[in-house]
Amino acid sequence: MLWFSDNLCALDIPSMSKLYQSRSASACVATRSLRREETGFATVNEEHVIQEFREKPVLELPYHECLGIYVLGDYVMQSIREKRGHVNLSYDILEGLSKAGTILSYDIGTTPWADIESPTVIHRQHNTIQTIIKQMESASSAQKE
């Protein structure tokens, strides 16, 4: 498993691993097809009149967003070793494998996820981050029982 450290999510790792192991896949990527927006959205007509306003809606994405969390198989690991030097996993490995249909998507559904790339983002996403941490603590406690 490869999990980039700036991605925070109470991911159900056993379920993702089980999906990966159930198929002959070269990799499995955590994705999401839904995203809670940080701002309000409006439907506006030709006369510039707002006909509908939705505060911070959950939107269905046109493409699944890849979340920086991967289960990588032997073939992917071997491909990385063979490249020697700098390897960009997305460009150098996953783009080609996706065309072959050997990568699975593990959709996290409505599970919160945050890319905590900077202190500004951490501050802005404070509530989401607190929710994720509580979910992780809860999952950890349940595993200990």
C-alpha positions as CSV (number, residue, x, y, z in Angstrom):
1,M,0.0,0.0,0.0
2,L,1.2,3.5,-0.9
3,W,-0.5,6.4,1.0
4,F,0.8,9.9,0.3
5,S,1.1,11.6,3.6
6,D,-0.8,14.7,2.7
7,N,-4.0,12.8,2.2
8,L,-6.2,12.3,5.3
9,C,-9.1,9.8,5.2
10,A,-10.6,7.2,7.5
11,L,-10.3,4.7,4.7
12,D,-11.6,1.2,5.2
13,I,-8.3,-0.5,4.3
14,P,-9.5,-4.1,4.7
15,S,-12.3,-3.4,2.3
16,M,-10.0,-1.8,-0.3
17,S,-7.5,-4.7,0.1
18,K,-10.3,-7.2,-0.3
19,L,-11.5,-5.6,-3.5
20,Y,-7.9,-5.6,-4.9
21,Q,-7.4,-9.3,-3.9
22,S,-10.7,-10.4,-5.4
23,R,-9.7,-9.5,-8.9
24,S,-6.6,-9.9,-11.1
25,A,-5.7,-6.2,-10.9
26,S,-2.3,-4.6,-11.1
27,A,-3.4,-1.9,-8.7
28,C,-6.3,-0.4,-6.8
29,V,-6.8,3.4,-6.4
30,A,-8.9,5.1,-3.7
31,T,-11.2,7.4,-5.5
32,R,-14.3,9.5,-4.9
33,S,-17.2,10.3,-7.1
34,L,-18.8,12.8,-4.7
35,R,-17.3,16.0,-3.3
36,R,-18.6,18.5,-0.8
37,E,-17.9,22.0,-2.1
38,E,-16.5,24.7,0.1
39,T,-18.7,27.4,-1.4
40,G,-22.3,28.0,-2.5
41,F,-23.4,27.3,-6.0
42,A,-26.1,29.0,-8.0
43,T,-28.1,28.3,-11.2
44,V,-28.4,31.6,-13.1
45,N,-30.6,32.4,-16.1
46,E,-29.9,34.6,-19.1
47,E,-31.1,37.7,-17.3
48,H,-28.5,37.0,-14.5
49,V,-31.3,36.0,-12.0
50,I,-30.3,33.3,-9.6
51,Q,-33.0,30.6,-9.8
52,E,-31.5,28.2,-7.4
53,F,-28.9,28.5,-4.6
54,R,-27.3,25.6,-2.8
55,E,-24.9,26.3,0.0
56,K,-21.9,23.9,0.1
57,P,-23.5,21.1,-1.9
58,V,-22.3,17.6,-2.4
59,L,-21.6,17.3,-6.1
60,E,-21.3,14.3,-8.3
61,L,-18.0,14.6,-10.1
62,P,-17.8,14.0,-13.9
63,Y,-14.7,11.9,-13.3
64,H,-13.7,9.9,-10.2
65,E,-11.0,11.9,-8.3
66,C,-7.9,9.9,-7.4
67,L,-7.0,10.4,-3.7
68,G,-3.3,9.5,-3.5
69,I,-4.0,6.1,-1.8
70,Y,-3.0,2.9,-3.7
71,V,-2.7,-0.8,-3.4
72,L,0.1,-1.7,-5.8
73,G,0.7,-5.2,-7.2
74,D,3.9,-7.0,-8.1
75,Y,3.7,-5.8,-11.7
76,V,3.5,-2.2,-10.7
77,M,6.4,-2.5,-8.3
78,Q,8.5,-4.3,-10.9
79,S,7.7,-1.5,-13.4
80,I,8.9,1.1,-10.9
81,R,12.1,-0.8,-10.3
82,E,12.8,-1.1,-14.1
83,K,12.4,2.6,-14.7
84,R,15.3,3.4,-12.4
85,G,15.5,7.0,-11.3
86,H,12.6,9.5,-10.9
87,V,9.3,7.8,-11.5
88,N,5.9,9.7,-11.5
89,L,3.5,6.9,-10.6
90,S,0.5,8.6,-12.3
91,Y,2.2,9.5,-15.6
92,D,4.8,6.8,-15.9
93,I,2.8,3.8,-14.7
94,L,-0.9,4.2,-14.0
95,E,-1.9,6.0,-17.2
96,G,-0.7,3.1,-19.3
97,L,-2.2,0.4,-17.1
98,S,-5.5,2.2,-17.1
99,K,-5.7,1.7,-20.9
100,A,-5.2,-2.0,-20.3
101,G,-8.1,-2.1,-17.8
102,T,-6.0,-3.6,-15.0
103,I,-6.5,-0.9,-12.3
104,L,-9.5,-1.0,-9.9
105,S,-11.2,1.9,-8.3
106,Y,-12.2,1.8,-4.6
107,D,-14.8,4.6,-4.2
108,I,-14.9,6.0,-0.7
109,G,-18.5,7.1,-1.1
110,T,-19.3,9.8,1.4
111,T,-16.3,9.2,3.6
112,P,-14.6,12.5,4.3
113,W,-11.2,13.0,2.6
114,A,-8.8,16.0,2.8
115,D,-5.6,16.9,1.0
116,I,-3.8,18.7,3.8
117,E,-1.1,20.3,1.5
118,S,-0.5,23.4,3.6
119,P,-1.3,25.1,6.9
120,T,-3.8,27.3,5.1
121,V,-5.7,24.2,3.9
122,I,-5.5,22.6,7.3
123,H,-7.0,25.8,8.9
124,R,-9.7,26.0,6.2
125,Q,-10.6,22.3,6.5
126,H,-10.5,22.1,10.3
127,N,-14.0,20.6,10.7
128,T,-13.5,18.0,8.0
129,I,-10.1,17.1,9.5
130,Q,-11.6,16.7,13.0
131,T,-14.3,14.5,11.6
132,I,-11.8,12.3,9.9
133,I,-9.6,12.0,13.0
134,K,-12.7,11.0,15.1
135,Q,-13.6,8.3,12.5
136,M,-10.0,7.0,12.5
137,E,-10.0,6.8,16.3
138,S,-13.4,5.1,16.3
139,A,-12.2,2.5,13.8
140,S,-9.0,1.9,15.8
141,S,-11.0,1.4,19.0
142,A,-13.3,-1.0,17.3
143,Q,-10.4,-3.1,16.0
144,K,-8.9,-3.4,19.5
145,E,-12.1,-4.8,20.9
